[in-house]
């Protein structure tokens, strides 16, 4: 029995060593990762303009020993994207894609931290705007770099191919598709799994949230132009007033969700902007509206889009709008399907997180109506199992204070949102590294 016992012990020692070494390795990396985070936070770049950010991430991955390709991705208008792909091959085995976003938001930071962003840029409309990592993509990049560095040091514990992806233009939900348009998988290999993290502005740092099935909503960006016939404001009878028609339309489409979609299928129809007219005594020729549509079902999404068009046409016809002035409903480029967490993979990674940070630090989270394009890496029909983990980012005392006072915490995309970086990044690197090791363990 002694030889058998020794053989079993020899198999257990690497596993125990891995569990013991990982926190130590991550601890030694933390000073550099915090410096990385603060540098990224202080120097954000808007979607589709992540030139310096992508170069920074590419350089860090190259130094960690990865084979790095920059400028991966093509937008629909032919422009090159700033995507980054880093590969490390280590024998035969599965390919695991780990993804982080690169872009920031047109938000002027008001956090007051020493490393606050003072960056400014021109947005797509040409307006001068402040720029801020108000969604935590700096946290995600720091975690990606830390995970890549750690796994490079643990090559004796995994086999297969690591694929780290720095994705541009997540905030406009165009970056993932741009990378796929540039033959991402044909060039670099199709992964067996794709995983990511996203920070959570309501969850304590040190905790991880996991949800199975639909995790984030599908999003469709829709522009509606309600056309009419303009006139003097004193002669409304000579017009087909698009402002009145738009008001009717905005109210009418609020019943799409409440009266045309099954109540078991959550959905959102929001009019975020309306523009029409130039002067108080002029009835304009048209009014433009910008809408966002969200749901957890691609079929529901299609039904809502059809209902928006039908309702617009119906209101215009009832208002006597000429046939050549009917409304124009346009689905814009900022669209993405449901972000779907493969249930089997989600259960597997939940168990990994429990082993890594303890059961008390792993919580079941709810699907949210915010949207992402990470799910596109899973391809149509969820061909590749994908999971996005939620990463707690707020100091526990702040969460406790919010619960006791009822004062909400700054949300993602807020000018006041700032993560608690050290425990957030530390937890992110631990759970992402552990997840990859589980998927690629020898």
HUUR-V962935 format. One record per residue. RES is the residue in one letter. PSI is psi in radians with two decimals (NA if undefined). BURIAL is # if it has 24 or more other ideal C-beta (glycine too) atoms within 12 Angstrom, else .. D_CENTER is the distance of its C-alpha to the mean C-alpha in Angstrom with 1 decimal. Layout:
RES_PSI_BURIAL_D_CENTER + RES_PSI_BURIAL_D_CENTER
This chain:
X_-0.46_._53.7 + X_-0.77_._53.2 + X_-0.68_._51.8 + X_-0.73_._49.4 + X_-0.73_._48.3 + X_-0.66_._47.8 + X_-0.74_._45.8 + X_-0.72_._43.5 + X_-0.64_._43.2 + X_-0.52_._42.3 + X_-0.57_._39.3 + X_-0.54_._38.1 + X_-0.82_._38.5 + X_-0.64_._35.6 + X_-0.82_._33.3 + X_-0.71_._34.7 + X_-0.72_._34.5 + X_-0.81_#_30.8 + X_-0.62_._30.1 + X_-0.65_._32.3 + X_-0.60_#_31.1 + X_-0.90_#_27.4 + X_-0.59_._27.3 + X_-0.80_._30.0 + X_-0.81_#_28.1 + X_-0.68_#_25.0 + X_-0.69_._27.3 + X_-0.46_._28.9 + X_-0.37_#_25.6 + X_-0.74_#_24.4 + X_-0.78_._26.4 + X_-0.65_._25.0 + X_-0.63_#_21.4 + X_-0.69_#_21.9 + X_-0.70_._23.5 + X_-0.83_#_20.6 + X_-0.84_#_18.1 + X_-0.64_#_20.5 + X_-0.79_#_21.1 + X_-0.70_#_17.5 + X_-0.66_#_17.1 + X_-0.31_#_20.4 + X_1.11_#_19.6 + X_2.77_#_16.2 + X_2.55_#_15.9 + X_2.87_#_14.4 + X_2.42_#_12.3 + X_0.09_#_14.7 + X_0.53_#_17.0 + X_0.72_#_15.7 + X_-0.92_#_19.2 + X_-0.67_#_20.3 + X_-0.81_#_17.0 + X_-0.67_#_16.9 + X_-0.67_._20.6 + X_-0.84_#_20.3 + X_-0.75_#_17.8 + X_-0.74_#_20.1 + X_-0.74_._23.1 + X_-0.72_#_22.1 + X_-0.63_#_21.3 + X_-0.73_#_24.6 + X_-0.47_._26.5 + X_-0.06_#_25.3 + X_0.17_._27.1 + X_2.68_#_24.5 + X_2.06_._25.2 + X_2.35_#_22.7 + X_2.27_#_22.1 + X_2.95_#_20.7 + X_0.75_._19.9 + X_2.22_#_18.4 + X_2.48_#_17.1 + X_2.18_#_18.8 + X_2.91_#_17.7 + X_-0.41_._19.7 + X_0.13_._22.2 + X_-0.16_._23.0 + X_2.54_._21.6 + X_2.47_._20.6 + X_2.90_#_17.0 + X_0.66_#_16.6 + X_2.62_#_15.0 + X_2.34_#_16.5 + X_2.18_#_17.7 + X_2.25_#_19.9 + X_2.51_#_22.2 + X_2.04_#_24.7 + X_2.38_._27.1 + X_1.20_#_29.2 + X_-2.99_._31.5 + X_2.58_._30.9 + X_-3.05_#_28.2 + X_2.77_#_24.7 + X_2.22_#_21.9 + X_2.17_#_18.7 + X_2.24_#_15.5 + X_2.21_#_13.4 + X_2.49_#_10.3 + X_2.63_#_8.8 + X_2.82_#_7.4 + X_-0.38_#_10.5 + X_2.84_#_10.3 + X_-3.04_#_11.3 + X_2.70_#_12.2 + X_1.22_#_15.7 + X_2.36_#_16.7 + X_2.03_#_20.0 + X_2.43_#_19.9 + X_0.45_._22.4 + X_-0.53_#_22.0 + X_0.10_._25.2 + X_2.77_._24.3 + X_-0.49_._26.3 + X_0.45_#_23.5 + X_2.62_#_21.9 + X_2.36_#_20.7 + X_0.27_._23.4 + X_2.58_#_21.9 + X_2.68_._22.4 + X_3.01_#_21.6 + X_2.26_._22.2 + X_-3.06_._19.5 + X_-0.39_._19.7 + X_-0.04_._22.5 + X_0.11_._24.4 + X_2.55_._24.3 + X_2.14_._24.4 + X_2.69_#_21.5 + X_2.73_#_20.5 + X_2.34_#_17.4 + X_2.52_#_15.5 + X_1.31_#_12.7 + X_0.06_#_12.3 + X_0.05_#_8.7 + X_0.27_#_9.9 + X_-0.40_#_8.8 + X_-0.64_#_12.6 + X_-0.78_#_12.7 + X_-0.76_#_10.4 + X_-0.73_#_12.6 + X_-0.71_#_15.7 + X_-0.74_#_14.9 + X_-0.84_#_14.5 + X_-0.77_#_17.8 + X_-0.70_#_19.5 + X_-0.74_#_18.8 + X_-0.76_#_20.0 + X_-0.73_#_23.1 + X_-0.79_#_23.9 + X_-0.55_#_23.8 + X_-0.51_#_26.0 + X_-0.18_#_28.5 + X_0.64_#_28.5 + X_-0.32_#_29.3 + X_-0.05_._32.2 + X_-0.01_#_29.9 + X_2.80_#_27.8 + X_2.65_#_28.4 + X_-2.61_#_26.6 + X_2.20_#_24.0 + X_2.34_#_21.0 + X_1.85_#_18.4 + X_2.24_#_16.0 + X_2.15_#_13.5 + X_1.88_#_12.3 + X_2.23_#_10.0 + X_2.93_#_10.7 + X_0.76_#_9.6 + X_-0.66_#_5.8 + X_-0.39_#_6.9 + X_0.15_#_9.5 + X_0.77_#_7.8 + X_-0.19_#_10.9 + X_-0.72_#_10.3 + X_-0.78_#_10.0 + X_-0.62_#_13.0 + X_-0.72_#_14.7 + X_-0.68_#_14.9 + X_-0.64_#_16.1 + X_-0.47_#_18.5 + X_0.46_#_19.9 + X_0.81_._21.1 + X_-0.92_#_18.7 + X_-0.53_#_20.2 + X_-0.61_._23.7 + X_-0.65_._23.7 + X_-0.08_#_22.3 + X_2.50_#_22.7 + X_2.17_._20.9 + X_2.73_#_19.3 + X_-0.45_#_20.6 + X_2.65_#_17.5 + X_2.21_#_13.8 + X_2.73_#_12.1 + X_2.92_#_9.4 + X_2.75_#_9.0 + X_2.28_#_7.1 + X_2.70_#_9.8 + X_2.11_#_11.5 + X_0.03_#_13.7 + X_0.02_#_16.2 + X_2.43_#_16.9 + X_2.41_#_19.5 + X_2.42_#_18.9 + X_-0.22_#_20.3 + X_2.76_#_19.0 + X_2.37_#_16.5 + X_2.44_#_15.2 + X_2.35_#_15.3 + X_2.50_#_15.2 + X_2.60_#_16.7 + X_-2.63_#_16.2 + X_2.17_#_13.8 + X_-0.76_#_11.0 + X_2.67_#_8.8 + X_2.70_#_10.7 + X_2.58_#_11.5 + X_2.41_#_11.6 + X_2.25_#_14.6 + X_2.18_#_15.6 + X_2.33_#_19.4 + X_2.27_#_22.2 + X_2.15_#_25.5 + X_1.94_#_28.7 + X_1.89_#_31.6 + X_2.60_#_34.7 + X_-2.61_#_38.1 + X_2.08_#_41.4 + X_2.86_#_41.8 + X_3.06_._44.9 + X_2.50_._46.5 + X_-0.37_._45.3 + X_-0.10_._48.9 + X_1.10_._49.1 + X_-0.45_._46.2 + X_-0.34_._48.4 + X_-0.02_._48.2 + X_2.96_#_44.4 + X_1.60_#_41.7 + X_1.92_#_39.5 + X_-0.34_#_35.8 + X_-0.78_#_34.9 + X_-0.75_#_36.7 + X_-0.67_#_35.2 + X_-0.69_#_31.7 + X_-0.74_._32.4 + X_-0.71_#_33.7 + X_-0.79_#_30.6 + X_-0.73_#_28.1 + X_-0.70_._30.2 + X_-0.69_#_30.7 + X_-0.19_#_27.1 + X_-0.31_._26.5 + X_-0.08_._28.7 + X_-0.86_#_26.5 + X_-0.76_#_24.5 + X_-0.40_._27.5 + X_-0.11_._30.1 + X_-0.22_._28.8 + X_2.34_#_25.9 + X_2.41_._27.0 + X_-0.28_._26.3 + X_-0.19_._24.9 + X_1.70_#_21.9 + X_2.50_#_19.6 + X_2.79_#_18.6 + X_2.35_#_18.1 + X_1.96_#_19.8 + X_2.30_#_19.4 + X_1.92_#_21.4 + X_-0.35_._19.7 + X_2.55_._22.4 + X_2.30_#_26.0 + X_2.18_._28.3 + X_2.43_#_31.9 + X_2.77_#_35.4 + X_-0.36_._37.0 + X_2.60_._39.9 + X_-0.43_._41.1 + X_0.42_._44.0 + X_2.13_._42.4 + X_2.09_#_40.8 + X_3.01_#_38.2 + X_-0.44_#_37.8 + X_2.80_#_34.1 + X_2.37_#_31.1 + X_2.37_#_27.5 + X_2.48_#_24.7 + X_2.15_#_20.8 + X_2.66_#_19.2 + X_2.33_#_15.9 + X_2.29_#_16.3 + X_2.52_#_14.3 + X_3.02_#_15.5 + X_0.26_#_15.2 + X_2.26_#_17.6 + X_-0.58_#_17.8 + X_-0.74_._21.5 + X_-0.69_#_21.1 + X_-0.79_#_18.8 + X_-0.68_._21.6 + X_-0.75_#_24.2 + X_-0.76_#_22.7 + X_-0.70_#_22.5 + X_-0.70_._26.1 + X_-0.63_#_27.2 + X_-0.77_#_25.9 + X_-0.80_#_28.1 + X_-0.73_._31.1 + X_-0.70_#_31.1 + X_-0.80_#_31.0 + X_-0.71_#_33.9 + X_-0.75_._35.8 + X_-0.69_#_35.7 + X_-0.76_#_36.7 + X_-0.71_._39.6 + X_-0.49_._40.8 + X_0.03_#_40.9 + X_0.40_._43.0 + X_2.34_#_40.7 + X_2.69_._42.3 + X_-0.55_._41.0 + X_0.06_._40.1 + X_0.46_#_37.9 + X_2.76_#_35.7 + X_2.70_#_32.0 + X_2.08_#_29.4 + X_2.06_#_26.1 + X_2.21_._23.5 + X_2.12_._20.2 + X_3.10_._18.1 + X_-0.42_#_15.9 + X_1.40_#_12.6 + X_2.60_#_12.2 + X_2.54_#_10.3 + X_3.13_#_11.8 + X_2.39_#_11.3 + X_1.97_#_9.0 + X_2.13_#_12.3 + X_1.97_#_13.4 + X_2.10_#_16.7 + X_-0.75_._19.2 + X_-0.77_._21.5 + X_-0.66_#_19.0 + X_-0.74_#_17.5 + X_-0.71_._21.1 + X_-0.80_#_21.9 + X_-0.51_#_19.2 + X_-0.76_#_20.0 + X_-0.67_._23.5 + X_-0.78_#_22.5 + X_-0.69_#_20.8 + X_-0.77_#_24.0 + X_-0.52_#_26.2 + X_-0.80_#_24.2 + X_0.00_#_23.8 + X_2.55_._26.1 + X_-0.58_._25.9 + X_-0.23_._25.9 + X_0.18_#_22.6 + X_2.08_#_20.7 + X_2.69_#_19.9 + X_2.10_._19.0 + X_2.90_#_16.1 + X_2.68_._15.8 + X_2.59_#_13.4 + X_2.68_#_11.7 + X_-0.07_#_11.7 + X_2.86_#_8.4 + X_2.80_#_6.4 + X_2.82_#_3.7 + X_0.20_#_5.9 + X_-0.65_#_6.2 + X_-0.39_#_9.0 + X_-0.41_#_10.9 + X_-0.31_#_12.0 + X_-0.13_#_14.0 + X_2.88_._15.9 + X_2.39_._17.6 + X_0.24_._19.1 + X_0.80_#_17.0 + X_-0.63_._19.4 + X_2.18_#_17.7 + X_2.23_#_16.9 + X_2.62_#_13.3 + X_2.33_#_12.2 + X_2.11_#_9.3 + X_2.54_#_11.3 + X_2.31_#_11.0 + X_2.01_#_12.7 + X_2.39_#_15.2 + X_0.09_#_15.4 + X_2.42_#_18.4 + X_2.32_#_22.0 + X_-0.64_._23.8 + X_-0.53_._26.5 + X_-0.67_#_24.2 + X_-0.76_#_22.8 + X_-0.72_._26.4 + X_-0.71_._27.5 + X_-0.72_._25.0 + X_-0.62_._26.2 + X_-0.56_._29.8 + X_-0.35_._29.8 + X_0.01_._27.4 + X_2.13_._25.7 + X_2.62_._21.9 + X_2.68_#_19.8 + X_2.29_#_17.8 + X_2.88_._14.5 + X_2.48_#_11.1 + X_0.03_._11.8 + X_2.56_._15.4 + X_-0.23_#_17.9 + X_0.05_#_19.1 + X_2.19_#_16.2 + X_2.14_#_17.1 + X_2.86_#_16.4 + X_1.70_#_19.4 + X_-0.75_#_18.7 + X_-1.00_#_21.5 + X_-0.48_#_21.0 + X_-0.88_#_17.2 + X_-0.73_#_17.2 + X_-0.85_#_20.3 + X_-0.72_#_18.9 + X_-0.80_#_15.8 + X_-0.71_#_18.2 + X_-0.86_#_20.6 + X_-0.60_#_18.5 + X_-0.72_#_16.6 + X_-0.79_#_20.0 + X_-0.66_#_21.8 + X_-0.79_#_19.5 + X_-0.75_#_20.1 + X_-0.67_#_23.8 + X_-0.70_#_24.1 + X_-0.39_#_22.7 + X_0.30_#_24.9 + X_2.57_#_27.8 + X_NA_._31.3
